[in-house]
Amino acid sequence: MRAMRGWFRETTGGLPRTFWYLWTGSLINRLGSFVLVFLAIYLTQERGFSASEAGLVLGAWGVGGAVGTTAGGTLTDRWGRRPTLLTSHLGAATMMLALGFARDLWTIAAGALLLGLFAEAARPAFGAMMIDVVPERDRLRAFSLNYWAINLGFACAAVLAGFAAQAGYLLLFVVNASTTVVTALIIFARVKETRTITVDTPRGGKPTGALRAILSDRVYLGFVTLNLLGALVFLQHISMLPIAMADSGLSPATYGSVIALNGVLIVAGQLFVPKLIRGRSRSHVLALASVVMGIGFGLTAFADVAWFFGLTVLIWTVGEMLNSPSNATLIAELSPAELRGRYQGVFSLSWQLAGAAAPILGGLVREQAGNATLWLGCAVIGAVMAVGHLVSGPARERRALTLRTAGATPVVTTQSTAPQPAAPQAAEPVATTPR
């Protein structure tokens, strides 16, 4: 018992108060995240769309998200973390309700695009604020805790949504909008602005252009490209997996229970992962995660009953659990402080590009080449990612070391929009990948 209390204090103790408000907002938001989980089933079974049409709508969500993360990253650095979060959450809640009442394909696609724009604009601001308030030594722990909250909410939402859908799909949209508003209220009432405006003059006394800096950062762009490949595979669990299970005669409630295993395993084991991988090569951990994830999705080609689908989910979830903490800390360490929001935006953009492409490509591959080809192709992509992480890992670590060293040098601060909230010192990090 004493050992358990010690582990709990080591895992959760000392993190800033603002982090816990953000953590609570993540949990509440994910508890109501019904819509995206069941959107493919809603479109094909309730609205009667084909797999390709459903993929088009999910792709529109991804396109909107790509615009949203790009704009959100810029607004995060220029306008501030807090106003960007509030605007995006309130806009997302409004569009969630509008999407629930839409009926024809193009209206639904337009609603999905705008919902993606608002919902995903929050990601760069949220990520930047987490990095702002959590000391570097605590980020692995903090990102793992936040990821744990996201998946606790997701696991509960997946099960509850399956039953809520039986009472009417509109209820899914209403509950999702409500929890998004609650998250906005927490941010409004308890979270202060954390942005500081800095001037970076590394060459010739002229500030470095944000876009030029990011486009010339080949190390970071390589990392983002690998994440894009992983997201193309991972997002099949939202788009093509529910359709594959429906084709096997399984109900939406069964899909909800199976996909909830993802959240259950993460909730049960994610907080132990940081200690497991601490001190190990991040590139090796990411390579292993890619292989395990590829195997899990690849085995879906042979699944035809609920327990087999559940087994594949458990396997690729292990890969996800290994991937998330190393991914999150790398994002933080590869992002210069003065461009933190925009670097977060570019990383989130890889998820949105995948969100647009994954359902469309998945639907086309499934219809043209068959279900088995789709899932075995995911396994091949996982192997390619593993090689990419092993090859690019040393350069990433050198870049992270360079930025840490540069960060030790005082930066000229021209304005502080708000003092960082007083909070106890913490002991490890927090960041996550989008779901």
Secondary structure, 3 states (H helix, E strand, C coil): CHHHHHHHHHHHCCCCHHHHHHHHHHHHHHHCCCHHHHHHHHHHHHCCCCHHHHHHHHHHHHHHHHHHHHHHHHHHHHCCHHHHHHHHHHHHHHHHHHHHHCCCHHHHHHHHHHHHHHHHHHHHHHHHHHHHHCCHHHHHHHHHHHHHHHHHHHHHHHHHHHHHHHHCHHHHHHHHHHHHHHHHHHHHHHCCCCCEEEECCCECCECCCHHHHHHCCHHHHHHHHHHHHHHHHHCHHHHHHHHHHHHCCCCHHHHHHHHHHHHHHHHHHHHHHHHHHCCCCHHHHHHHHHHHHHHHHHHHHHCCCHHHHHHHHHHHHHHHHHHHHHHHHHHHHCCCHHHHHHHHHHHHHHHHHHHHHHHHHHHHHHHHHCHHHHHHHHHHHHHHHHHHHHHHHHHHHHHHHHHHHHHCCCCEEEEECCCCCCCCCCCCCCCCCCC
